[in-house]
């Protein structure tokens, strides 16, 4: 697999599924900017705020390159597909999603176990700005312990239903490997990350040192969100980024 360039957005991406890409990296002459919302933004209102922020920065809406969503509870597979079909309509209107299955935007969508949002919406998003001589920046999309794009997540879940220490370790190793694969496709490695985010409600301490820290995945610390992945049979998710300009709105 190779990356594709989304020239209208100033970034390249890893082709994946219709709802999101596997990750993005700014093209030369551009940098990625990440914006975290102080408060949960429901999907419709969040898209409206994102549109204003991007336009105020003098950038086209096609510069929208990544987002981090929060949902109240994990979906079943049919519900997840239905949600994604609604989500991509705005991206199609913005000229980001082509309507034919190619979506350059990286994404994570996870579910807080406590303090659940009332409806799906935005936690953070990223877009590109023009910037000469900026350090290379990237965002790898969230991934759980299942291969994406198949007929069913269930068909490829690692250690399905196994919440033992050994089972969660197997899931973590699979996800760490997928993060490394995606970073490699974009031309990066753990040494290039500025942040690593972990989403699970299960115990990671038995393998934190020898599976996460030793490989360099916690070089800047590890942000552990007590959240579940978006599909109800998944238990462990991560995303990573190398972004040098982060803001709060």
N, C-alpha and C positions, 0 to 999 in steps of 0.2 A: 504493500500500500504506500502511496505517496500523498503528499499534501496538495491541496488546490489553493490557488490564489483568488481571493475575493477583492479584486482591485477597487471596487466601489467603496469598500470599507477600510482599505489600507491594511489588510491582514491576510494571512493564509490559515488554512484550517485542515483538520483531519476529517474526511468524509465519514459519516456514520449512519444515523437513522434520520427519519424525517423531522423528528422533534428537536434534535440537537446534533452538533458535531462532537468529535472526540477531543477537541482542543483547538486553540487558536494561538497565533504568534504574530506580533506586529511586523509589518513589512519595513524594510529600510526607509528611514525618513519619518517613521511613526513611532509612537509609544502607546502603551495601554494605560488607561486611567481607570481606577476602580472607585466606585462610590457606594458607601454603605448608608442605608436609610436608618435614621434614629428610631423610627417606628415602623411596624409592619405596614406595607402598602398593598392593599388588595389589587388583584391583577389589573383591572381596568384603570383604577386611579394610579397605580404604579406605572403603567405604560404611559399615561398622560404626563406624569412628572418626569419620567425618563426623556420623553420627547422634548419637554421644555429645557431640561438640563443640557441635552446634546445640542439643541439649536442655539442655546445661549452661549455655548462654547464655540459656535461658528462651524459646527460639523454637520455633515449630512446624517440622516437617520440610519443610513447603511453602515455607519461607523459603530453601531451597536454590535458588540462582539461576544459578550458573555453575560450570564446572569445567574443569581443564586435565589432560588425560590423556597418558600416554606408553605407546607400544606397541613391541614388539621390532623389528618390520619392517613396512613398508607392506603393506596388504592389497590383494588384487585386489578388484574391485567386489563379487563375490558374498561374499567373506569379510568385507568391511566391513559389508555388510547384515546378515550373520549375527551379527557382534559387536554391532551396534547393537540388534538384537532382544533380546539378552541384557541389555545395558546398561539399556534402558528398563524392564525388569521391576521393578527396585527403585524407580524413579521412579513407576511406576504404583502400587506398594504404598504409597509415601509420600503419594499423592494429588497428585503434581505432574504426571505425564503422564496424560492422559485415556484412553489406550488406543485412541483413534480417530484419532491422527495429529497432535494438537496438543501440542507439548512446549515449555514456556516457557523451559527452561534453556539458556543459552548455553554453548558448549563449543568447546575446541580439542582435537585428538588428534594428536600428532605422534610421530615415531620417531627417537630419538637415533641418529646414525650411529656413535658410539663409546659405550662403556659402556652397552650396550643393557640394558634391564630384562628379567628372565626371562619376564615375562608382562604383559599390559596392566594399567594401574593409574593411580593418581592422583599428580599432581605438586602440584596446588593446587586449591582450590575457593573459592567465594564464597557468602555468604548475606546476608540482610538483617536488620538490627536496627532497632528503633524509635529514633528520634533527632530531637528537635525542632531546627529551624533548622540542620540538617546541610547542608553543601554538596552540590549535586546530584552523584550518582555513577552510573557506568554501566560496563558491560563489553560490548564487541563481540566476538562469536564469531569464532573463526578461520575464515579462508577462503583457499582456494587459487585457482589461476588457471583455474577452471572454474565454470560456472553450476550451482548445486545444485538438486536437485528434478526434473531431467529424467530421461529413460529411462536415460541413461548419462553418466558424467563425460566419457568420450572424445568425445562429440558436441560438446562446447563448450570443450575445453581450448585455452587460448591458446598458440600456438607449440608444439604437441605434439612432444615429443622434441627440441626445439631447445635445446641447452645452450650455444650461443654467447653472447657478451656481448650481442649484439643480441636474441637469443631470451629470455634471462633478464630483460633490460630490459622487453621487451613483457609478460612475465608480471608483473613488479613493478608496472608502470603499471596493469595490469588490477586487481591486488589492492589497490593504493592507492586506486583509484577505488571499489572495493567497500567499503573501510573508510570512505571519505567518505560514500558513500550510506547505509550503516547508521548512522553517527553522526548524519547529517542527519535520518533518520527518528526517532531518539531525542531530537533537539533539541540536538546537540552538534557540535563541530568539533575540529580538532587543538589549538586553544588550550585546550581543556578536558581534554586528556589528562594523565594522570600517568605513564603508561608505554606504550611501544609495543614489541611483541615480533615478531621476524622469525625464520622457520624456513626455512632452505635450506642446502644443502651447496655451493652454487655461488657464484661471485664476484659480490659486490654493489658493489664499489668503483667500477666504471666509471660507475654511475649514482647512487651514494650521495648526492653533493652536489646534483645538479640535479634528481633525482626525489624523493628522500626528505627531505633537509635543507631545501631551498628551500621546500617546501610546508608546513613546520612539523611534519613527522612525527617529527622528532628533537629537539624543543624541550627535552625532559628526557633527552636521550641516546637510544640505541637498544640494546635487548637482543637480540643475535643468538645464537640457539640453533642449534648445528650439527646440525640435525635435518631430517628429511624429512617432508613431509605424509603423511597416513595412507593415501592411495590411490596405488598404485604408478606411475601415469602422471602424477602431479602433482609439481612441483619447487619451489614457492614458496608460502609461507603467511605471513600476519600475523594478529595480533589486537591490540586496543588497549583501554585502560581509563582511567577517571578514578575512582580509588578512593583515599580519604584515610585508611583504617584498614587496615593490612596487618600480619599476624602470622605467626609460624612455630610449627609444632606438631611 
